[in-house]
Amino acid sequence: MSLSVGLVGAGLAGRSHALDVVTDPGMQLVGVVSGTGRSGHSLADTFACVAYPDMRTMVEVERVDALVVAVPPGAVLDILEQVVRSRIPCIVEKPLAVTASDRRRLVQIARSSVPVVAPFNRRYQSHTRRACGYLSRGVIGGVVDVRVVWIGPFRRRFSPDGGTYRADAAARHGVLFDSGSHALDLVSLLLGDLRAYLEGVDLRWNSAGAEVEVSLELRHQSGARIRLDITDVDQDVTAQQESWACTVTGKAGMLSLNKDGCVVRGHSGETLAPSVDAGELDRPVTDLYRLRDGATSESLGSSLTEVLQLSDVLMAAHNCGEKRRRWARPRGKALGRLNGAC
């Protein structure tokens, strides 16, 4: 049976999901809703669907089976609350809480019985999932350290002439929210959860207040240390170039993971498991089949419970970073330990 899909959002992410839907023989893109009518009508013309003024109208007219939500951060929780009322399964881009009030709203959404997942891309890569299997089987022993590095032209991406919604990003919606959420979700996937507390934070902002470089130090509930560095590169690099790497150190060896593949070696250099090349990225929209069929445990995307853990780390980092920005520590004193409340 064909899956009728409605799309909310007609930006870059929305168009990417739309292409995945229309090229899947089991799906049909039936409608799109956009905050700006022009982009919605443009997408509808491109993908042969109908542009609607709001989600409620689209759901009632088309009787959609599933939804894809890809809207700017400031609108995502508003849309999710409508999704919960409609009781339609959906995948949603970055439904993150960055304030206490946002978190309360996200908790209520998560408590609903409506199946919702967030499609953080690394979860849809086969070599990343293979790496998770190696770790869960204890191939490198107990994990003691995780280091994640994200590199890209972030100052350009969040500049006023950046050309996307990121150009309007202000406080709490910079690179930590954008790329950092992918990096932290990767850590959550590898370790099984993101129950961790903050030990150190360094945020660097642009003139609009959006963070463009980040360093975080975390301690996982297992005792493993986690270090995340998001670093801006030379402005000559094109806006689409971004690289990442993750190194997981265990008591018996080390797992190295990046966009090209996964390598596992012992501390003496011996091979502990077969290396894995990166395969094709699975389409996030395939989760819509699983959600429709009630197989939520088989979904590749992140559950809202996992998103809440991720949100807690983001909020703690922002709270600490902003507090340190308002009151700089005396230069002669030790930094000391930072926790979630600074």
Secondary structure as UniProt FT lines:
FT   STRAND          3..8
FT   HELIX           12..22
FT   TURN            25..26
FT   STRAND          27..33
FT   HELIX           37..47
FT   STRAND          50..52
FT   HELIX           55..62
FT   STRAND          66..69
FT   HELIX           73..86
FT   STRAND          90..92
FT   HELIX           100..111
FT   STRAND          116..118
FT   HELIX           121..124
FT   HELIX           126..136
FT   TURN            137..140
FT   STRAND          143..152
FT   HELIX           154..157
FT   TURN            160..161
FT   HELIX           165..168
FT   TURN            171..172
FT   HELIX           175..191
FT   STRAND          196..205
FT   TURN            207..208
FT   STRAND          211..220
FT   TURN            221..222
FT   STRAND          225..232
FT   TURN            235..236
FT   TURN            239..240
FT   STRAND          243..250
FT   STRAND          253..258
FT   TURN            259..260
FT   STRAND          261..266
FT   TURN            267..268
FT   STRAND          271..277
FT   HELIX           284..286
FT   HELIX           287..292
FT   TURN            293..294
FT   HELIX           296..298
FT   STRAND          302..303
FT   HELIX           304..326
FT   TURN            331..332
FT   TURN            340..341
//
